[in-house]
Amino acid sequence: MLAPALAGLLTTASLIVAIGAQNAYVLRQGLLRSHVGVVVAICALSDAILIAAGIAGVGALVDETGWALTVVRWLGVAFLLWYAAGSLRRAGRPESLAAANGTANAAAESRRSVVTRVVLLTWLNPHVYLDTLLLIGSIATAHDGGEPAGRWWFGAGAALASLLWFCGLGFGARLLAPFLARPRSWQMLELCIAATMVLVAVKLALG
């Protein structure tokens, strides 16, 4: 079952690396070294749950209830714009990322607030449902290999790709810390994150 697992890994890898709101937030938390493990775990576990649901056939049900994705879409637009406004406020008072000791003055975030943000960024993005429930779920059916287990091996590979990506993005972000040791660099990062959030929100609003 190595072939379907590898196919699932490569398929998900090609979908997940696109710059989006969730990836931008994971990168920011990785640079701040703020609750990175929790953020990575929530993102990877959420993808695994949605991939499994898609393979189990939930995607077909979601596809029939288009109103549900519409509600999620507009909630996502509102949240993304709210978060973009927060990034712009932080950019107005940039703080230096202390790469030497792995802390930042701006990193005084509670675990609850971080968990809330990453959950909303993940579950209020209709693209997540389209990619996992519908797309990956439908592609998995082509990898049965004569037996149903094939699709689940495909799903296992897809979930592994998600885990590897978020681990690399979250824990590998600290390698960029030396380049963000100046307030101006951190300010530019916040502006880029704000722009990403707004761009994703516009794309969601336009359908």
PAKELUM-474732 format. One record per residue: x, y, z of N, C-alpha, C in turn; residue in one letter; residue number from 1. Coordinates in pm, 1 decimal, padded with zeros to 6 digits. Layout:
! residues N
PT/n.px/n.py/n.pz/ca.px/ca.py/ca.pz/c.px/c.py/c.pz/rest/nr
PT/X/Y/Z/X/Y/Z/X/Y/Z/A/NUM .
...
***
This chain:
! residues 207
PT/n.px/n.py/n.pz/ca.px/ca.py/ca.pz/c.px/c.py/c.pz/rest/nr
PT/00081.1/-00121.0/00000.0/00000.0/00000.0/00000.0/00085.0/00126.8/00000.0/M/1 .
PT/00211.0/00109.6/-00034.6/00300.7/00224.3/-00035.4/00262.8/00323.7/-00144.8/L/2 .
PT/00219.4/00272.0/-00259.9/00186.1/00359.3/-00372.8/00072.7/00456.5/-00341.0/A/3 .
PT/-00042.3/00410.5/-00288.0/-00148.2/00506.7/-00255.3/-00108.8/00602.9/-00144.1/P/4 .
PT/-00029.0/00555.8/-00047.8/00015.9/00643.9/00060.3/00105.4/00754.5/00006.0/A/5 .
PT/00196.0/00717.4/-00085.2/00284.3/00816.8/-00146.7/00204.4/00914.6/-00231.9/L/6 .
PT/00104.2/00862.9/-00302.8/00019.2/00949.8/-00384.5/-00055.2/01049.5/-00296.4/A/7 .
PT/-00102.9/01003.7/-00182.4/-00172.1/01092.9/-00089.5/-00080.6/01198.9/-00034.3/G/8 .
PT/00042.8/01159.9/-00002.9/00140.8/01255.9/00049.3/00171.8/01364.5/-00052.9/L/9 .
PT/00196.2/01324.0/-00176.7/00233.0/01419.9/-00280.6/00114.8/01510.1/-00318.2/L/10 .
PT/-00004.6/01452.6/-00322.8/-00122.8/01531.3/-00357.2/-00147.2/01640.3/-00253.6/T/11 .
PT/-00142.5/01602.5/-00126.2/-00166.4/01699.1/-00019.1/-00055.3/01802.2/-00012.9/T/12 .
PT/00068.7/01757.9/-00035.4/00181.5/01851.7/-00032.8/00163.8/01960.6/-00137.4/A/13 .
PT/00111.1/01924.2/-00253.0/00092.3/02022.9/-00359.9/-00019.3/02121.1/-00327.8/S/14 .
PT/-00114.5/02079.7/-00242.5/-00226.4/02166.2/-00207.3/-00195.1/02256.8/-00088.7/L/15 .
PT/-00118.3/02205.7/00006.0/-00103.8/02273.1/00134.9/00001.6/02382.6/00135.5/I/16 .
PT/00097.0/02378.5/00041.5/00206.5/02475.0/00046.3/00166.9/02613.6/-00003.6/V/17 .
PT/00048.7/02627.3/-00059.8/00004.8/02759.6/-00105.9/-00002.7/02856.1/00012.1/A/18 .
PT/00042.3/02980.1/-00009.5/00038.5/03079.9/00095.6/-00106.2/03114.7/00127.7/I/19 .
PT/-00141.4/03101.3/00252.1/-00277.2/03131.6/00294.6/-00278.6/03183.1/00436.8/G/20 .
PT/-00399.1/03210.4/00487.6/-00412.1/03267.5/00620.6/-00358.0/03173.6/00728.1/A/21 .
PT/-00390.4/03046.0/00716.4/-00345.9/02949.9/00816.9/-00194.0/02938.0/00818.7/Q/22 .
PT/-00133.0/02924.9/00700.7/00012.6/02913.9/00693.6/00080.6/03039.1/00745.8/N/23 .
PT/00023.5/03155.3/00716.1/00081.4/03280.5/00763.8/00079.8/03286.5/00915.7/A/24 .
PT/-00028.7/03237.9/00975.1/-00037.9/03240.3/01121.0/00059.1/03141.4/01184.7/Y/25 .
PT/00070.6/03022.6/01126.6/00165.3/02923.4/01178.6/00307.6/02977.6/01172.1/V/26 .
PT/00339.2/03044.5/01060.9/00472.5/03103.7/01046.0/00496.6/03210.2/01152.6/L/27 .
PT/00398.4/03294.5/01175.8/00413.0/03400.5/01275.8/00436.5/03341.3/01415.0/R/28 .
PT/00357.7/03240.7/01450.6/00375.0/03179.8/01582.6/00509.1/03109.3/01594.5/Q/29 .
PT/00555.4/03051.3/01482.4/00686.5/02987.2/01483.4/00798.1/03086.8/01505.5/G/30 .
PT/00786.5/03203.5/01443.6/00887.0/03308.0/01462.0/00886.4/03361.5/01604.5/L/31 .
PT/00767.1/03373.1/01661.3/00755.3/03419.5/01799.3/00788.2/03310.8/01899.9/L/32 .
PT/00789.1/03183.6/01852.6/00805.5/03066.9/01939.8/00699.4/03068.5/02048.9/R/33 .
PT/00578.3/03099.1/02007.4/00465.2/03111.0/02098.7/00365.8/02997.5/02075.3/S/34 .
PT/00362.6/02899.7/02167.9/00267.6/02788.1/02161.6/00273.1/02716.7/02026.8/H/35 .
PT/00392.6/02698.5/01974.5/00407.8/02639.2/01840.6/00353.9/02496.6/01836.1/V/36 .
PT/00384.3/02416.9/01938.4/00338.2/02278.7/01939.4/00187.5/02267.1/01932.8/G/37 .
PT/00119.5/02353.0/02007.1/-00027.4/02351.0/02007.9/-00081.6/02389.7/01870.9/V/38 .
PT/-00024.2/02494.3/01811.1/-00069.2/02541.0/01679.9/-00050.0/02432.6/01574.5/V/39 .
PT/00067.6/02372.2/01572.5/00096.6/02266.4/01475.7/00003.0/02147.5/01495.5/V/40 .
PT/-00017.9/02109.1/01620.9/-00104.4/01994.4/01650.3/-00247.0/02018.8/01603.8/A/41 .
PT/-00300.7/02138.6/01628.7/-00438.1/02169.0/01588.5/-00451.8/02166.2/01437.0/I/42 .
PT/-00356.6/02227.4/01366.5/-00362.5/02230.2/01219.8/-00354.9/02090.2/01160.8/C/43 .
PT/-00258.0/02011.1/01206.9/-00239.5/01876.3/01152.7/-00356.0/01785.1/01188.4/A/44 .
PT/-00403.7/01794.2/01313.4/-00515.6/01709.9/01355.3/-00643.8/01747.0/01281.3/L/45 .
PT/-00665.1/01876.2/01260.8/-00784.1/01920.5/01186.8/-00782.7/01864.6/01045.1/S/46 .
PT/-00667.1/01872.2/00980.0/-00656.4/01817.4/00844.0/-00683.1/01667.0/00843.9/D/47 .
PT/-00627.4/01596.6/00942.5/-00645.2/01450.9/00949.0/-00792.7/01415.3/00965.5/A/48 .
PT/-00862.5/01490.8/01051.1/-01005.4/01465.1/01073.1/-01084.5/01489.1/00944.7/I/49 .
PT/-01057.0/01600.5/00877.9/-01130.6/01633.9/00756.3/-01099.0/01537.0/00642.5/L/50 .
PT/-00973.4/01495.7/00631.9/-00934.8/01398.3/00529.1/-01007.4/01265.9/00551.8/I/51 .
PT/-01009.2/01221.4/00677.3/-01078.8/01096.2/00710.5/-01227.5/01107.2/00680.4/A/52 .
PT/-01286.0/01222.5/00713.2/-01428.5/01242.2/00686.1/-01456.2/01241.2/00535.9/A/53 .
PT/-01366.5/01303.6/00459.3/-01382.9/01304.9/00314.7/-01376.6/01165.4/00254.7/G/54 .
PT/-01282.3/01085.3/00302.8/-01268.1/00948.6/00252.7/-01388.7/00863.4/00293.1/I/55 .
PT/-01445.7/00894.2/00410.5/-01561.2/00819.0/00458.3/-01689.7/00856.8/00385.6/A/56 .
PT/-01684.1/00963.6/00304.3/-01799.9/01000.5/00224.8/-01875.8/01123.1/00271.9/G/57 .
PT/-01825.8/01189.9/00376.5/-01894.5/01309.2/00426.7/-01891.0/01420.8/00323.6/V/58 .
PT/-01786.5/01421.8/00239.4/-01772.6/01527.0/00139.1/-01893.6/01536.5/00047.8/G/59 .
PT/-01951.2/01422.6/00012.6/-02069.0/01422.8/-00074.8/-02186.7/01492.6/-00007.7/A/60 .
PT/-02199.9/01472.2/00123.5/-02307.5/01536.9/00198.5/-02287.4/01687.9/00204.2/L/61 .
PT/-02163.7/01729.3/00228.8/-02132.3/01872.5/00234.4/-02158.2/01937.5/00099.4/V/62 .
PT/-02126.1/01866.0/-00007.6/-02144.2/01920.0/-00142.6/-02291.3/01946.8/-00171.9/D/63 .
PT/-02379.8/01865.6/-00111.6/-02523.0/01881.2/-00134.3/-02582.3/01995.3/-00051.5/E/64 .
PT/-02518.1/02030.9/00059.0/-02566.9/02139.9/00145.0/-02480.1/02262.7/00121.8/T/65 .
PT/-02495.7/02324.6/00006.0/-02412.8/02438.8/-00030.0/-02425.7/02556.6/00065.0/G/66 .
PT/-02541.7/02569.3/00131.9/-02563.0/02681.3/00223.5/-02464.8/02678.1/00339.3/W/67 .
PT/-02421.9/02556.4/00381.8/-02329.4/02544.6/00494.4/-02195.3/02609.1/00460.4/A/68 .
PT/-02146.2/02583.2/00339.7/-02020.1/02644.3/00298.5/-02034.1/02794.9/00281.6/L/69 .
PT/-02152.6/02839.8/00243.0/-02175.5/02983.7/00229.5/-02166.9/03053.0/00364.8/T/70 .
PT/-02226.8/02992.0/00466.5/-02219.4/03047.7/00602.2/-02074.7/03052.0/00650.1/V/71 .
PT/-02003.9/02942.0/00631.1/-01863.8/02936.5/00672.7/-01781.6/03040.8/00597.5/V/72 .
PT/-01812.4/03058.0/00470.3/-01736.8/03153.1/00387.7/-01745.6/03294.5/00443.3/R/73 .
PT/-01865.6/03340.8/00476.0/-01881.6/03478.3/00522.7/-01831.9/03498.1/00665.2/W/74 .
PT/-01843.2/03395.9/00747.3/-01782.4/03403.1/00880.4/-01630.7/03412.7/00866.8/L/75 .
PT/-01576.4/03336.2/00771.7/-01432.8/03340.7/00747.0/-01387.0/03476.4/00698.1/G/76 .
PT/-01463.7/03537.3/00609.7/-01430.4/03671.1/00559.0/-01424.1/03771.5/00673.5/V/77 .
PT/-01524.7/03767.7/00761.5/-01529.6/03860.8/00874.3/-01410.9/03840.8/00966.8/A/78 .
PT/-01378.0/03715.5/00997.4/-01266.9/03689.6/01088.8/-01133.3/03729.1/01027.7/F/79 .
PT/-01113.2/03700.4/00900.7/-00987.5/03733.5/00834.5/-00964.2/03884.4/00831.8/L/80 .
PT/-01070.0/03959.9/00805.8/-01056.1/04105.0/00804.7/-01027.4/04157.5/00945.2/L/81 .
PT/-01090.2/04098.2/01045.1/-01063.3/04136.9/01184.3/-00917.1/04108.7/01221.2/W/82 .
PT/-00867.9/03991.6/01178.9/-00729.8/03957.3/01211.8/-00632.1/04046.6/01135.1/Y/83 .
PT/-00664.2/04079.4/01010.8/-00579.2/04169.1/00932.4/-00568.3/04304.7/01000.5/A/84 .
PT/-00679.0/04353.1/01056.7/-00676.0/04480.8/01128.4/-00582.3/04472.4/01248.5/A/85 .
PT/-00582.2/04357.6/01315.6/-00491.0/04338.5/01428.1/-00345.5/04340.6/01385.5/G/86 .
PT/-00315.2/04279.2/01273.0/-00177.7/04279.5/01221.7/-00133.3/04420.7/01186.1/S/87 .
PT/-00224.8/04499.2/01129.8/-00191.7/04637.4/01096.2/-00164.2/04719.2/01222.3/L/88 .
PT/-00240.9/04693.3/01327.4/-00216.5/04763.4/01454.2/-00080.1/04726.6/01510.8/R/89 .
PT/-00046.8/04598.2/01502.6/00084.9/04555.0/01553.7/00197.2/04613.7/01469.4/R/90 .
PT/00174.2/04626.6/01338.7/00275.8/04684.5/01251.0/00300.8/04829.9/01285.4/A/91 .
PT/00201.7/04895.1/01343.2/00217.0/05034.7/01380.7/00303.6/05055.6/01502.8/G/92 .
PT/00323.9/04948.7/01578.4/00412.9/04955.2/01694.1/00501.5/04829.1/01696.7/R/93 .
PT/00589.0/04815.5/01597.7/00672.5/04695.5/01583.8/00767.6/04676.8/01701.2/P/94 .
PT/00791.6/04552.2/01732.3/00883.6/04519.6/01839.6/00990.2/04425.4/01784.8/E/95 .
PT/01104.5/04426.5/01844.4/01215.3/04345.1/01795.7/01197.3/04198.7/01834.6/S/96 .
PT/01223.5/04113.7/01740.5/01221.6/03970.7/01767.0/01356.3/03931.3/01824.9/L/97 .
PT/01356.9/03887.7/01950.2/01482.5/03855.3/02017.7/01524.1/03713.9/01981.4/A/98 .
PT/01596.3/03701.3/01872.5/01634.5/03569.4/01822.8/01730.5/03499.3/01917.6/A/99 .
PT/01804.0/03573.4/01995.8/01904.7/03512.7/02082.1/01844.2/03419.7/02186.2/A/100 .
PT/01733.8/03462.5/02248.1/01675.2/03379.3/02352.1/01540.6/03320.7/02313.4/N/101 .
PT/01499.3/03346.5/02187.3/01377.6/03284.0/02136.9/01250.5/03344.8/02189.8/G/102 .
PT/01254.8/03468.9/02237.1/01134.2/03532.2/02287.0/01114.4/03664.0/02216.9/T/103 .
PT/00996.5/03716.2/02230.0/00966.7/03846.4/02171.7/00876.9/03921.4/02267.3/A/104 .
PT/00893.2/04051.9/02273.2/00809.9/04130.7/02360.9/00663.2/04122.3/02322.2/N/105 .
PT/00639.0/04096.1/02193.1/00501.3/04088.3/02144.5/00441.5/03949.7/02161.7/A/106 .
PT/00514.5/03856.1/02223.2/00470.5/03716.8/02228.3/00391.8/03683.6/02354.0/A/107 .
PT/00350.0/03784.8/02429.9/00277.1/03759.6/02553.6/00131.7/03724.5/02521.4/A/108 .
PT/00111.6/03613.2/02456.1/-00020.8/03568.3/02417.3/-00060.4/03449.4/02503.2/E/109 .
PT/-00185.1/03445.7/02544.9/-00231.5/03332.6/02623.2/-00254.7/03212.8/02532.1/S/110 .
PT/-00244.2/03094.5/02589.2/-00269.2/02973.6/02511.6/-00411.2/02973.4/02455.8/R/111 .
PT/-00506.0/03022.6/02536.8/-00645.8/03022.6/02493.5/-00665.4/03109.1/02369.6/R/112 .
PT/-00605.7/03228.3/02366.8/-00623.9/03317.2/02252.1/-00559.8/03258.9/02127.4/S/113 .
PT/-00443.3/03195.7/02143.4/-00376.1/03134.0/02029.2/-00458.5/03017.8/01974.5/V/114 .
PT/-00508.6/02933.7/02064.2/-00590.9/02819.9/02022.1/-00716.8/02868.9/01950.3/V/115 .
PT/-00780.1/02971.8/02004.3/-00901.6/03025.8/01942.5/-00873.4/03073.9/01800.7/T/116 .
PT/-00762.9/03148.1/01784.6/-00731.5/03202.1/01652.1/-00702.6/03091.9/01550.5/R/117 .
PT/-00621.8/02993.9/01589.2/-00584.4/02890.8/01492.1/-00704.5/02802.3/01457.7/V/118 .
PT/-00792.9/02778.4/01554.3/-00913.7/02700.1/01526.5/-01004.1/02774.8/01428.3/V/119 .
PT/-01021.1/02905.3/01450.5/-01105.2/02984.3/01360.7/-01043.5/02994.8/01221.7/L/120 .
PT/-00911.2/03016.5/01215.4/-00844.6/03025.5/01085.2/-00855.2/02894.7/01007.3/L/121 .
PT/-00859.6/02784.0/01079.7/-00866.3/02653.1/01015.0/-01008.1/02616.3/00973.8/T/122 .
PT/-01102.3/02629.5/01066.8/-01236.8/02577.7/01043.4/-01332.1/02677.3/00980.2/W/123 .
PT/-01291.3/02804.6/00970.7/-01375.5/02902.4/00901.5/-01323.6/02931.8/00760.6/L/124 .
PT/-01242.6/02842.9/00709.9/-01190.7/02857.3/00573.3/-01254.3/02750.7/00484.1/N/125 .
PT/-01349.7/02789.2/00400.6/-01416.4/02688.5/00316.3/-01321.7/02615.3/00222.4/P/126 .
PT/-01207.5/02676.2/00191.1/-01111.0/02607.6/00105.0/-01058.5/02479.9/00170.3/H/127 .
PT/-01053.5/02480.1/00303.6/-01009.7/02360.7/00375.3/-01105.1/02245.3/00346.7/V/128 .
PT/-01234.9/02275.7/00347.1/-01333.9/02171.0/00320.0/-01328.2/02125.8/00174.9/Y/129 .
PT/-01307.7/02220.6/00085.2/-01299.8/02185.1/-00056.3/-01178.3/02096.6/-00083.7/L/130 .
PT/-01064.2/02130.8/-00019.5/-00941.5/02054.9/-00044.4/-00943.4/01917.8/00021.3/D/131 .
PT/-00995.8/01910.0/00143.5/-00988.7/01784.3/00218.6/-01112.9/01697.4/00198.9/T/132 .
PT/-01228.3/01750.5/00234.5/-01351.1/01671.8/00224.3/-01383.8/01633.5/00080.9/L/133 .
PT/-01374.9/01730.0/-00009.9/-01420.1/01705.8/-00147.1/-01309.0/01656.0/-00239.0/L/134 .
PT/-01200.4/01735.2/-00250.3/-01096.6/01700.0/-00346.7/-01019.1/01575.1/-00305.9/L/135 .
PT/-00956.8/01578.5/-00187.6/-00878.4/01462.6/-00144.1/-00968.4/01340.8/-00125.5/I/136 .
PT/-01088.5/01363.7/-00073.3/-01180.5/01251.7/-00055.0/-01216.6/01184.4/-00185.6/G/137 .
PT/-01238.1/01263.7/-00289.7/-01274.1/01205.4/-00419.3/-01154.1/01140.0/-00486.8/S/138 .
PT/-01037.1/01201.9/-00474.9/-00916.9/01143.0/-00535.1/-00884.3/01009.7/-00469.2/I/139 .
PT/-00909.6/00999.7/-00339.9/-00877.6/00877.0/-00265.3/-00952.7/00756.5/-00320.7/A/140 .
PT/-01073.5/00778.1/-00372.3/-01152.6/00665.5/-00423.0/-01087.5/00600.4/-00544.9/T/141 .
PT/-00999.3/00674.5/-00613.1/-00931.0/00619.7/-00731.2/-00813.0/00533.3/-00692.2/A/142 .
PT/-00783.1/00524.2/-00562.6/-00667.1/00447.5/-00516.1/-00707.9/00328.7/-00430.9/H/143 .
PT/-00826.2/00276.2/-00459.0/-00869.2/00157.5/-00384.9/-00780.1/00037.4/-00413.0/D/144 .
PT/-00730.8/00029.1/-00536.7/-00645.3/-00083.8/-00572.2/-00716.7/-00216.4/-00558.4/G/145 .
PT/-00847.5/-00215.4/-00582.5/-00921.6/-00340.8/-00572.5/-00974.9/-00368.8/-00434.3/G/146 .
PT/-00937.2/-00289.1/-00335.0/-00986.5/-00308.4/-00198.8/-00997.3/-00171.9/-00129.8/E/147 .
PT/-01096.3/-00155.9/-00040.9/-01120.6/-00026.6/00023.1/-01003.1/00028.9/00102.0/P/148 .
PT/-00912.9/-00058.6/00146.8/-00800.1/-00012.9/00228.2/-00711.3/00085.6/00153.2/A/149 .
PT/-00712.4/00078.2/00019.1/-00627.4/00165.4/-00060.0/-00655.6/00312.5/-00035.6/G/150 .
PT/-00782.8/00347.1/-00026.0/-00818.6/00487.1/-00005.2/-00773.3/00536.4/00131.7/R/151 .
PT/-00771.9/00445.9/00230.4/-00729.1/00485.6/00364.8/-00578.4/00500.6/00373.2/W/152 .
PT/-00505.8/00421.2/00294.0/-00361.1/00442.1/00284.2/-00331.9/00575.9/00217.6/W/153 .
PT/-00411.7/00610.2/00118.6/-00399.4/00741.1/00053.8/-00422.7/00851.3/00157.6/F/154 .
PT/-00525.7/00833.7/00240.0/-00554.8/00930.5/00345.0/-00443.1/00940.6/00446.8/G/155 .
PT/-00381.2/00826.9/00479.6/-00270.4/00828.6/00574.8/-00153.6/00909.6/00519.0/A/156 .
PT/-00126.2/00891.7/00390.3/-00019.1/00969.6/00327.4/-00052.6/01117.5/00324.2/G/157 .
PT/-00179.7/01149.9/00299.8/-00223.5/01289.3/00296.7/-00208.2/01353.8/00434.4/A/158 .
PT/-00248.7/01281.8/00538.1/-00237.1/01334.2/00674.7/-00090.5/01352.5/00714.1/A/159 .
PT/-00004.1/01261.0/00669.0/00137.8/01271.3/00698.7/00198.2/01395.3/00633.6/L/160 .
PT/00156.2/01423.5/00509.8/00206.3/01542.8/00440.5/00168.3/01668.5/00517.7/A/161 .
PT/00046.3/01671.8/00567.5/00000.9/01786.5/00646.2/00084.2/01802.4/00773.0/S/162 .
PT/00107.0/01692.4/00843.4/00185.7/01696.5/00966.6/00328.0/01744.4/00940.1/L/163 .
PT/00391.9/01690.9/00836.2/00529.2/01729.9/00803.9/00537.0/01877.5/00766.5/L/164 .
PT/00438.3/01925.4/00690.9/00438.7/02065.4/00648.4/00427.3/02160.1/00767.0/W/165 .
PT/00330.4/02134.7/00853.4/00309.0/02225.9/00965.3/00423.0/02218.4/01067.2/F/166 .
PT/00480.2/02100.9/01083.9/00597.8/02090.0/01172.3/00714.7/02169.7/01115.2/C/167 .
PT/00737.4/02155.9/00985.1/00847.0/02229.0/00921.5/00824.7/02378.5/00925.7/G/168 .
PT/00699.6/02420.7/00901.7/00667.9/02563.2/00899.4/00675.3/02624.1/01038.8/L/169 .
PT/00618.9/02554.2/01136.7/00615.9/02607.3/01272.1/00749.6/02603.6/01342.5/G/170 .
PT/00812.5/02485.5/01344.1/00937.8/02470.2/01417.5/01058.7/02517.2/01337.1/F/171 .
PT/01044.9/02519.4/01203.1/01156.0/02565.5/01120.4/01161.7/02716.1/01106.5/G/172 .
PT/01054.3/02784.1/01146.4/01048.1/02929.8/01132.1/01157.6/02999.9/01211.1/A/173 .
PT/01201.1/02938.0/01320.9/01303.5/03002.2/01405.1/01434.1/03024.9/01329.7/R/174 .
PT/01453.7/02951.3/01220.2/01574.7/02971.9/01140.8/01575.0/03110.6/01076.3/L/175 .
PT/01456.3/03169.4/01061.6/01446.0/03302.6/01002.5/01459.7/03412.9/01107.2/L/176 .
PT/01462.9/03376.0/01233.6/01467.3/03475.9/01340.4/01580.9/03576.4/01327.1/A/177 .
PT/01703.0/03534.4/01291.1/01810.9/03633.3/01278.6/01781.6/03743.5/01177.3/P/178 .
PT/01699.7/03710.2/01075.8/01667.5/03810.7/00974.3/01556.7/03905.4/01021.0/F/179 .
PT/01493.3/03869.3/01133.8/01382.0/03950.0/01183.5/01412.9/04009.9/01320.6/L/180 .
PT/01539.9/04028.9/01347.3/01581.0/04081.3/01476.8/01558.2/04231.4/01488.8/A/181 .
PT/01534.6/04297.7/01375.7/01511.8/04442.8/01379.2/01362.3/04472.7/01376.3/R/182 .
PT/01320.6/04577.9/01446.4/01178.7/04614.1/01448.0/01120.3/04633.6/01308.1/P/183 .
PT/01198.1/04692.7/01217.8/01149.5/04717.0/01082.5/01115.9/04586.3/01011.4/R/184 .
PT/01197.3/04483.1/01031.9/01171.7/04353.7/00968.1/01043.1/04292.3/01021.4/S/185 .
PT/01023.9/04302.1/01152.7/00902.9/04246.4/01213.1/00779.8/04323.7/01164.8/W/186 .
PT/00796.9/04452.8/01147.0/00688.3/04536.1/01096.8/00647.8/04491.8/00956.2/Q/187 .
PT/00745.9/04464.2/00870.7/00717.3/04419.5/00735.1/00646.1/04284.4/00735.7/M/188 .
PT/00684.7/04196.7/00827.8/00619.8/04066.1/00837.3/00472.0/04083.0/00871.5/L/189 .
PT/00441.9/04169.0/00968.7/00302.9/04192.1/01007.1/00223.2/04250.7/00890.7/E/190 .
PT/00284.9/04339.1/00814.7/00217.3/04396.5/00697.9/00189.6/04289.3/00592.5/L/191 .
PT/00284.8/04198.7/00573.4/00265.4/04089.1/00477.5/00153.6/03996.3/00522.9/C/192 .
PT/00149.7/03968.6/00653.4/00043.7/03883.7/00707.8/-00091.6/03951.1/00688.6/I/193 .
PT/-00098.6/04082.0/00717.3/-00223.6/04155.8/00699.2/-00268.9/04150.2/00552.8/A/194 .
PT/-00174.3/04169.9/00461.2/-00206.9/04165.6/00318.7/-00257.0/04027.4/00278.3/A/195 .
PT/-00194.1/03922.3/00332.8/-00236.7/03785.8/00303.7/-00379.0/03761.4/00351.5/T/196 .
PT/-00409.3/03806.0/00474.3/-00543.3/03787.8/00529.1/-00647.9/03859.6/00443.3/M/197 .
PT/-00618.0/03983.1/00403.5/-00711.6/04060.2/00321.8/-00731.4/03993.1/00185.6/V/198 .
PT/-00622.0/03947.0/00125.2/-00630.3/03881.7/-00005.3/-00716.3/03756.9/00001.6/L/199 .
PT/-00695.6/03674.5/00103.4/-00775.5/03554.1/00119.5/-00921.9/03589.7/00143.3/V/200 .
PT/-00945.3/03694.1/00224.2/-01082.9/03737.5/00251.5/-01152.8/03782.3/00123.4/A/201 .
PT/-01082.4/03856.0/00039.6/-01140.6/03902.7/-00087.2/-01172.6/03783.5/-00177.0/V/202 .
PT/-01080.8/03687.5/-00184.3/-01104.5/03570.3/-00266.6/-01226.7/03492.3/-00217.4/K/203 .
PT/-01240.2/03481.7/-00083.5/-01356.7/03412.2/-00028.1/-01485.3/03488.1/-00060.4/L/204 .
PT/-01480.8/03620.9/-00045.7/-01599.0/03702.3/-00071.2/-01645.2/03694.1/-00215.7/A/205 .
PT/-01549.0/03683.4/-00306.5/-01580.7/03675.9/-00449.2/-01618.9/03535.3/-00492.8/L/206 .
PT/-01601.8/03441.8/-00400.5/-01638.7/03303.4/-00430.4/-01535.4/03230.1/-00509.6/G/207 .
***
